[in-house]
């Protein structure tokens, strides 16, 4: 009976030791999985950081494009303003030309009036 009890106890101890080893192995597997999970999380985080860096570069590129568009818009505005100034200068030239024409007409009218007055004076002189 004692030998049977000792054998039973030995079996229990062996099972317990085996159970402990299994528990340790299971714990080791969990730790390995956790370590692997941490590496995966780090890799995922690294990917997110890389995506964020790429996103920042894309944002900078987009911002650069907007700045270029704005610079281009400013050049277009300057060109449009230059065109308006050219049109204004042309308008001024046309106004000056029109004014010159008016002055020429007025000068011509004065000559005609003088000539007409001269004719009247001649007629008056002739009448006398």
C-alpha positions, 0 to 999 in steps of 0.5 A: 500500500505504501509503495502504491501510494508512493508510486501514485505520489510519484506519478502526481509529482511527475504530472505536476512537473510535466504540467509545470514544464507545459505551463512554462512552455505555454508561458514561453510561447505567450512571451514569444507571441507577445515579443512578436506582437511587439515587433509587429506593433513596432513595424506597424508603427514604423510603417505609420511613421513612414506613411506620416513622413511620406504624407508630410512630404506630399503635403510639402509638395502640395504646398509647393505646388500651391505656392507655385500656382500662387506665384504663377497667379501673381505673374498672371495678375502682373501680366494682366495689370501690365496689359491694363496699363498698356491699354490705358497708355494706348487709351491715353495716346488715343485721347491725345490723338483725339485732342490733337485732332480737335485742336487741329479742327479748331485751328482750321476753324479759326483759319476759316473764320479769319478767312471769312472775316477777311472776305467780309473786310474785303467786301466792305473795303470794296463796297466803300 
